[in-house]
Amino acid sequence: MNHESIRIPLEIQIGQELYAQIQGKVLETILKEAKVEKTENYFKNILQGHSFKVNEKLAPRLYESFLAVMNKLDFKESTEFYITNNPELNAFAVSRLEQDESHIININSGLIDKVDDDELKFIIGHEIGHLISNNATIAQLLDFVFVDQDQTPLLMQHKIAVWDKLSELTADRFGFIACGKLDKVLACFFKMASGLSVERINFDPRAFSLENDEILNYFKETGSGNLLSHPINPIRIKAIELFEESHLYRNLIVGEEIVLDQVLNESISGLIQSLMVISNSPVNYHRTCFIASAGLIVAGIDKAIEPNEYNAIIDELSAFTVFPKLTLKEMIDAEQIDHFFENSVKELLEINPGEKNMMLEYMINIIIADSSISDSELNFIFDFGTKLGFERKEIAQIFASSIQEKFIPNIYT
């Protein structure tokens, strides 16, 4: 089975970027050489002391289901399965960092009790999907580097959040392949969301799917789906439905050669747009346009955009867009920087006149980012600040305050 062809392209791309940014290969080598207590051993010690290890003798039915899923997904790496006494409907996978160790998959007893055999295959396949994609390893390395998640650079925070959700969608594909029954997958989502028995309410998978479409439309319009750590169930369900209807899946189940499924990729791309948006607020859209255009204009006054200036723009954009570098590139390629600048200033001042302080301070911060202040940059700030309604003395005071707080002279010139 060609595992890579099953994955969502954007999930692969972002995962590779994150792995490279934290120097994942080097980090894995260091962790092995440093004799740091292995993460998988830590979990194994806890699970062996407080959980039930599934094996052929003690739980033959469960053991056979787990092996059947591994065979279905063509996953041959050593894996141990545990069941923990916990009513929470949850499961997780822990990737091994050493070849002589086993991966670990834990499923809470509450989840085992709630689902039937087919639904359990979806859950197991989902967790194995995290191992196949190597996303479980990347997640562990990110947790190691950013022990305090609040210290994660803003530039990476939003990218990690999007990648987390995309990795869930990819894992769902493997779960669906393992199960192979859309109605069972829908029932599984219903049970995990409601905690109810499908028999109790005479569950109708078709009606559930239609209701999810309506909820999905709401989240698309509001952009609030991006506030959750996992993609909302309607997105996950729709993504599975699209996968089930795709040529990619059809080719997979009949054993034909798997080729690029552009229709599926475009459908998924449209579906996950709500995950890419940090905010649908009009004011934040205009702030994004202002930060990008004003940054480029100010950084280019002295004819050369220095790395520090570029990075300062990217850092500011990171608060408003998941892909700040792409946003900046698109603005440059559009060749309408002055238009975006003038329009964003106009719109922001109409929405909130108090934005003018943020505008002026931001542009000053870009100027001083390269440890140099030219006469042309100074004149530009005075001219722009005056147009915003500031007195020259006020502009000078704001500039002086920014220099005191953030300016670091270049002592090597």
C-alpha positions in Angstrom: 0.0 0.0 0.0 1.3 3.4 -1.0 0.7 5.2 2.3 2.0 8.6 1.1 -0.6 8.8 -1.7 -3.4 8.5 0.9 -2.3 11.5 3.0 -3.5 15.0 2.5 -0.8 17.0 0.6 -1.0 20.1 2.8 -0.6 17.9 5.9 2.5 16.4 4.4 3.9 19.8 3.4 3.3 21.5 6.8 4.6 18.5 8.7 7.8 18.5 6.8 8.2 22.2 7.4 7.7 21.8 11.1 10.1 18.9 11.3 12.7 20.9 9.4 12.2 24.0 11.6 12.8 22.1 14.8 15.6 20.1 13.1 13.8 16.9 13.8 16.5 14.6 12.4 19.2 16.2 14.5 16.9 16.2 17.6 16.1 12.5 17.2 19.8 11.7 17.1 20.5 13.8 20.2 17.7 12.2 22.2 19.0 8.8 21.4 22.6 9.6 22.1 21.9 11.6 25.3 20.3 8.5 26.9 17.2 10.6 27.8 14.5 8.4 29.2 12.5 7.3 26.2 9.1 8.8 25.9 7.6 5.4 24.8 9.2 3.7 27.8 7.7 6.3 30.1 4.2 5.7 28.7 4.8 1.9 28.7 5.8 1.9 32.4 2.6 3.8 33.2 0.3 1.7 31.1 1.8 -1.6 32.2 1.2 -0.5 35.8 -2.3 0.8 35.5 -3.7 -0.5 32.2 -4.5 -3.8 30.5 -2.2 -4.9 27.7 -4.1 -6.6 24.9 -2.7 -10.0 23.9 -3.8 -13.1 22.1 -4.4 -15.1 25.3 -6.2 -12.6 27.5 -8.3 -10.8 24.9 -8.3 -12.8 21.7 -11.2 -11.0 20.0 -9.7 -7.6 20.5 -6.3 -8.8 19.6 -7.5 -10.2 16.3 -9.3 -6.9 15.5 -6.1 -5.0 16.2 -4.0 -7.3 14.0 -6.7 -7.2 11.2 -6.4 -3.5 11.1 -2.6 -3.5 10.9 -2.8 -6.0 8.1 -5.5 -4.0 6.3 -3.3 -0.9 6.5 -0.1 -2.9 5.6 1.5 -1.6 8.8 4.2 -4.1 10.0 6.0 -2.2 12.7 6.0 -3.6 16.2 3.0 -2.1 18.1 1.6 -2.7 21.6 -2.1 -2.1 22.4 -3.4 -1.1 25.9 -6.8 -0.4 27.4 -7.0 2.0 30.2 -9.8 2.1 32.7 -11.2 5.6 31.9 -14.7 6.5 30.9 -13.5 9.3 28.7 -14.1 8.6 25.0 -10.5 8.9 23.9 -7.5 7.1 22.4 -3.9 8.0 21.6 -0.8 6.8 19.8 2.8 7.1 21.0 5.5 6.7 18.3 8.7 4.9 19.1 12.0 6.7 18.8 14.1 3.6 18.9 13.9 0.7 16.4 14.0 -1.9 19.2 11.0 -0.4 20.9 7.3 -0.8 20.0 4.8 1.9 19.1 2.0 2.2 21.7 -1.7 2.7 21.1 -3.9 3.2 24.1 -7.7 3.1 24.0 -9.8 4.1 27.0 -12.3 1.5 28.3 -15.2 4.0 27.9 -14.5 4.0 24.1 -14.3 0.2 23.9 -17.6 -0.2 25.7 -19.3 2.4 23.5 -18.4 1.2 20.0 -19.0 -2.0 18.0 -16.3 -4.0 16.2 -16.5 -2.1 12.9 -16.4 1.3 14.7 -13.4 0.1 16.8 -11.6 -0.7 13.6 -12.0 3.0 12.5 -10.6 4.2 15.8 -7.6 1.8 15.7 -7.0 2.6 12.0 -7.1 6.3 12.9 -4.4 5.9 15.6 -2.3 3.7 13.3 -2.6 6.5 10.7 -0.8 8.8 13.1 2.1 6.3 13.2 2.1 5.7 9.5 2.2 9.4 8.7 5.0 9.9 11.3 2.8 12.7 12.7 2.9 11.0 16.1 6.7 11.4 16.1 6.6 15.0 15.0 4.0 15.8 17.7 6.3 14.2 20.4 9.3 16.2 19.2 7.3 19.5 19.2 6.2 18.7 22.8 9.9 18.1 23.7 11.1 21.4 22.2 8.2 23.5 23.4 7.6 22.1 26.9 5.8 25.3 27.7 3.5 25.7 24.8 3.0 29.3 25.6 6.6 29.9 24.6 6.1 28.5 21.1 6.9 31.3 18.6 3.7 32.9 17.2 5.0 32.2 13.7 4.8 28.5 14.5 1.7 28.4 16.8 -0.8 28.8 14.1 1.0 26.5 11.7 1.1 23.8 14.4 -2.6 24.3 15.1 -3.5 23.8 11.4 -1.2 20.9 11.1 -2.7 19.2 14.2 -6.1 19.4 12.5 -4.9 18.2 9.1 -3.1 15.3 10.7 -6.5 14.2 12.2 -8.1 14.3 8.7 -5.3 12.2 7.3 -5.6 9.7 10.2 -9.3 9.5 9.5 -8.6 8.3 6.0 -6.6 5.4 7.4 -9.4 4.8 9.9 -11.9 4.7 7.1 -9.8 2.3 5.1 -9.6 0.0 8.1 -13.4 0.1 8.7 -14.6 0.5 5.1 -18.2 1.3 6.1 -19.3 4.9 6.0 -22.4 4.3 8.1 -20.3 2.8 10.9 -17.9 5.8 10.8 -20.9 8.2 11.1 -22.2 6.2 14.0 -18.8 6.3 15.7 -18.7 10.1 15.4 -22.3 10.3 16.7 -21.5 8.2 19.7 -18.3 10.1 20.5 -20.1 13.5 20.2 -23.3 12.5 22.1 -22.4 9.6 24.3 -25.7 8.0 23.3 -26.4 4.6 21.9 -27.5 4.5 18.2 -30.1 1.8 19.0 -31.6 4.0 21.7 -32.6 6.8 19.3 -32.9 4.8 16.1 -29.9 6.5 14.6 -30.2 7.5 10.9 -26.7 8.0 9.3 -28.2 9.9 6.3 -30.0 12.4 8.5 -26.9 12.8 10.6 -24.8 13.6 7.5 -27.3 16.2 6.3 -27.4 17.9 9.7 -23.6 18.0 9.7 -23.6 19.7 6.3 -25.8 22.5 7.8 -23.5 22.9 10.8 -20.5 22.9 8.5 -22.0 25.8 6.5 -22.3 27.7 9.7 -18.7 27.2 10.7 -17.6 28.1 7.2 -19.5 31.4 7.4 -18.2 32.4 10.9 -14.7 31.0 10.7 -15.1 29.7 14.3 -14.1 26.2 13.4 -10.4 27.2 13.7 -10.7 27.8 17.4 -10.7 24.1 18.2 -7.7 21.9 18.7 -9.3 19.2 16.5 -11.2 19.9 13.3 -14.9 20.0 14.1 -16.8 16.8 13.4 -18.7 18.1 10.4 -15.3 18.9 8.7 -14.0 15.4 9.6 -17.2 13.7 8.4 -17.3 15.6 5.1 -13.6 14.9 4.5 -14.3 11.2 4.9 -17.3 11.3 2.7 -15.3 13.0 0.0 -12.5 10.4 0.4 -15.1 7.6 0.2 -16.4 9.0 -3.1 -13.0 9.6 -4.6 -11.2 7.9 -7.4 -8.2 7.5 -5.0 -10.3 5.3 -2.7 -11.9 3.4 -5.5 -8.5 2.6 -7.0 -7.2 1.6 -3.5 -9.9 -0.9 -2.7 -9.7 -2.7 -6.1 -5.9 -2.7 -6.0 -5.3 -0.5 -9.0 -2.5 1.9 -9.4 -3.0 5.0 -7.2 -2.5 8.3 -9.1 -2.9 11.9 -8.2 -6.6 12.7 -7.5 -6.8 16.4 -8.3 -10.6 16.4 -7.8 -10.3 15.1 -4.3 -7.4 17.5 -3.5 -9.4 20.5 -4.7 -12.5 19.4 -2.7 -10.5 19.0 0.4 -8.7 22.3 -0.1 -12.1 24.1 -0.3 -13.3 22.2 2.8 -10.4 23.1 5.0 -10.3 26.8 4.2 -12.0 27.6 7.5 -9.0 25.9 9.2 -6.6 28.3 7.5 -8.4 31.5 8.8 -7.4 32.9 12.1 -10.2 35.4 12.1 -13.0 36.4 9.6 -13.2 39.9 11.3 -13.1 42.7 8.7 -10.9 44.8 10.9 -8.3 41.9 11.1 -8.4 41.6 7.3 -7.5 45.3 7.0 -4.9 45.0 9.7 -3.3 42.1 7.7 -3.3 44.2 4.5 -1.8 47.2 6.4 0.9 45.2 8.1 2.0 43.6 4.9 1.8 46.7 2.7 3.1 49.3 5.2 5.9 47.0 6.2 7.0 46.6 2.6 6.8 50.3 1.9 8.7 51.4 5.0 11.3 48.6 4.6 11.9 49.6 1.0 12.4 53.3 1.7 16.2 52.8 1.8 16.0 50.6 -1.3 16.8 47.3 0.4 14.6 45.2 2.6 17.0 43.8 5.3 16.4 40.3 6.8 15.6 41.9 10.2 13.0 44.1 8.6 11.5 41.2 6.7 11.4 39.1 9.8 9.7 41.9 11.8 7.0 42.1 9.2 6.5 38.3 9.2 6.3 38.3 13.1 3.5 40.9 13.0 1.6 39.1 10.3 1.8 35.9 12.3 -0.9 37.2 14.6 -3.4 37.4 11.7 -2.6 34.7 9.2 -1.4 31.1 9.3 0.9 31.6 6.3 2.5 35.0 6.7 5.2 34.5 4.2 2.7 33.4 1.5 0.5 36.5 2.4 3.5 38.8 1.9 4.5 37.0 -1.4 1.0 37.3 -2.8 0.9 41.0 -2.0 4.3 41.6 -3.7 3.2 39.5 -6.8 -0.1 41.5 -7.0 2.0 44.7 -7.6 -0.6 46.8 -5.8 1.2 47.5 -2.6 0.3 51.2 -2.6 -3.4 50.4 -3.2 -3.5 47.9 -0.3 -1.8 50.4 1.9 -4.1 53.4 1.2 -7.2 51.3 1.3 -6.3 49.6 4.6 -5.4 52.9 6.3 -8.7 54.3 5.1 -10.8 51.3 6.3 -9.1 51.0 9.6 -9.5 54.6 10.5 -13.2 54.5 9.6 -13.7 51.3 11.7 -11.6 52.5 14.7 -9.8 55.8 14.7 -7.7 54.6 17.6 -5.9 52.3 15.2 -3.7 55.2 14.1 -1.4 54.7 17.2 -0.9 51.0 16.2 -0.1 52.1 12.6 2.5 54.6 13.5 4.2 52.4 16.1 4.3 49.5 13.8 6.0 51.4 11.0 8.5 52.9 13.4 9.3 49.4 14.6 10.0 48.2 11.1 12.3 51.2 10.5 14.4 50.4 13.6 14.4 46.7 13.0 17.6 46.9 10.8 19.4 48.9 13.5 19.6 51.9 11.2 17.4 55.0 10.8 17.9 57.1 7.6 16.7 60.7 6.9 14.3 59.5 4.3 12.7 57.0 6.8 12.4 59.7 9.4 10.8 62.1 6.9 8.4 59.5 5.8 7.2 58.8 9.4 6.7 62.5 10.1 4.8 62.9 6.9 2.6 59.8 7.5 2.1 60.6 11.1 1.0 64.2 10.3 -1.6 62.8 7.8 -2.9 60.5 10.5 -3.6 63.6 12.6 -0.5 63.6 15.0 1.4 66.7 15.8 5.1 66.5 15.0 6.0 66.6 18.7 3.7 63.6 19.3 5.4 61.7 16.4 8.8 62.5 17.8 7.8 61.4 21.3 6.4 58.1 19.9 9.6 57.6 17.9 11.8 58.3 20.9 9.9 55.9 23.0 10.2 53.1 20.5 13.9 53.7 20.1 14.3 53.5 23.9 12.4 50.3 24.1 13.5 48.4 21.0 16.4 50.0 19.1 19.7 48.2 19.1 22.5 50.1 17.3 24.6 48.3 14.8 28.0 48.4 16.5 29.8 46.5 13.7 29.6 49.3 11.1 
